[in-house]
Amino acid sequence: MAAGTFDRKVLLFDPRVSTTSEPISLHTQHKRSVLALGMDENNVISCGEDGRLIKYDLKAGKVEKIVAVSKSNFNERCKWML
């Protein structure tokens, strides 16, 4: 499971690993609020108010790619997650 927050964080949880509410991973690459998340079994993609798309590789446990999106393309690129 994943959660994006208004305080710029992407939190990753795995209830199979932990029975607490603590995330197994925390990422703070966004400079403004996280607006949307998309995920599959291998990746999480976050879309932030800062105009950045960030791809997290779940198996490697790290950020794989950060893409800055222009304001004119932002809604088009992020709307599929909203």
Secondary structure per residue as TSV (DSSP state, phi and psi in degrees):
chain	resnum	aa	ss	phi	psi
A	1	M	-	360.0	153.6
A	2	A	E	-137.4	151.4
A	3	A	E	-140.2	137.3
A	4	G	E	-108.1	144.9
A	5	T	-	-122.9	162.0
A	6	F	T	-71.9	-17.9
A	7	D	T	-95.2	31.0
A	8	R	S	74.8	20.7
A	9	K	-	-109.9	148.3
A	10	V	E	-116.7	119.6
A	11	L	E	-108.3	132.9
A	12	L	E	-113.8	132.3
A	13	F	-	-123.7	147.8
A	14	D	-	-137.1	100.3
A	15	P	T	-64.5	-15.1
A	16	R	T	-74.5	-25.2
A	17	V	T	-96.2	-37.2
A	18	S	-	-133.5	138.5
A	19	T	S	-97.9	2.3
A	20	T	S	-94.3	174.6
A	21	S	S	-88.6	9.0
A	22	E	-	-77.0	136.5
A	23	P	-	-71.4	152.5
A	24	I	S	-84.1	-17.6
A	25	S	E	-153.2	144.8
A	26	L	E	-134.9	129.6
A	27	H	E	-124.5	139.1
A	28	T	-	-130.0	36.4
A	29	Q	-	-77.8	-21.1
A	30	H	-	-72.9	145.4
A	31	K	S	-96.3	-13.0
A	32	R	S	-139.3	-174.9
A	33	S	-	-55.3	145.5
A	34	V	E	-86.3	122.3
A	35	L	E	-95.8	-31.5
A	36	A	E	-155.2	154.7
A	37	L	E	-133.3	145.7
A	38	G	E	-132.0	146.6
A	39	M	E	-153.1	156.9
A	40	D	-	-135.3	-165.1
A	41	E	S	-71.2	-15.4
A	42	N	S	-113.2	-23.6
A	43	N	E	-140.4	154.5
A	44	V	E	-124.0	133.7
A	45	I	E	-118.1	126.5
A	46	S	E	-111.3	148.0
A	47	C	E	-123.7	121.0
A	48	G	E	-111.7	161.1
A	49	E	T	-63.7	-15.6
A	50	D	T	-78.8	-0.1
A	51	G	S	81.2	20.7
A	52	R	E	-115.7	140.0
A	53	L	E	-102.8	129.6
A	54	I	E	-125.3	127.8
A	55	K	E	-104.1	123.2
A	56	Y	E	-106.0	126.3
A	57	D	E	-88.8	112.2
A	58	L	T	-68.8	-36.4
A	59	K	T	-71.4	-40.0
A	60	A	T	-80.8	-20.2
A	61	G	T	72.1	32.9
A	62	K	E	-150.9	168.6
A	63	V	E	-72.5	129.0
A	64	E	E	-95.7	-37.2
A	65	K	E	-157.1	141.7
A	66	I	E	-124.2	126.4
A	67	V	E	-124.3	127.0
A	68	A	E	-86.1	131.3
A	69	V	-	-113.1	130.9
A	70	S	-	-66.2	154.9
A	71	K	H	-59.1	-33.4
A	72	S	H	-69.0	-26.5
A	73	N	H	-102.0	-7.7
A	74	F	H	-58.5	-52.2
A	75	N	H	-62.1	-38.9
A	76	E	H	-64.2	-41.9
A	77	R	H	-75.4	-31.5
A	78	C	H	-99.7	-14.5
A	79	K	G	-63.9	-26.6
A	80	W	G	-67.0	-19.1
A	81	M	G	-91.0	-19.3
A	82	L	-	-81.4	360.0
